[in-house]
Amino acid sequence: MRPDSPAYATQLRLISARIVAAANTSASTDAVRSIRVLAVGPAPAPRTEQPFSVTPAVPVPPLLRRHR
């Protein structure tokens, strides 16, 4: 979770056990073990560029076009 203010971050840390219990009850499982309260501030912008580009190992020949 990323709160908007330090006060809200403190509140989330204090009630984290209740949040975990509510999530597990809602999902009928014990999959949620803890929550992490991140630093105060806006969420980072999503990445738009690709982390890497895939280049072919063998050069691709140009496409042949049929003349009309």
N, C-alpha and C positions, 0 to 999 in steps of 0.2 A: 504494500500500500504506500502511496505517496501523498501525505497530507499537505494541506495548504498553509498550515500554521504550526508553530512549535507547540501551542497548547493542544491542538488536535492530535499531534503526534504523541504527546504524553498520554492523552486520554486513550488512544488506540493501544498503546503499550500496556496500560492498566487493565483494559478489558480484553486483552488478546486471548485469554483462556476462554472467555465466554464466546468470542467470535469463532474460535476453533471448535468448541462444543456445538454451536449452532450450525456450522458448516457440516460437521459430521452427522448431526441429527438429520439435517435436510437431505443429505446424500445417502443416508442409511449405511454408512461405512465409517471406518476409522482412518481414512486416507489422509486427512489433513492433520498434521502434527504440530505445526507452528505457522505463524505469519511473520512476515518481515516488514517492519516499518522503515521505509526509505527516507532519505534526506528530504527536508522541506523544500518545496518548489514545484514548478510545473514539470510535467512529464517531458522527457526529451522527444524531439521531433523524430518521426519514423524515418528510417533510412530509405532513400529513393534509388541510390545507385547499387549496382550489383557488386558483391564483395570481390568477385573475380570474373574474368571473361574466359570463355572456353574458345580456344583457337584450335583448329584441326592440325594434327601432326603432319599431314600430307597436304600440299596445296591443292585446292579444288579448281579444276579447269573451268573456264568460262562456259556458260550455256551456249549450245549451238542453236541458232535460229534458222528456221526455214524461210527462204525468200519466196514471196508470192509473185 
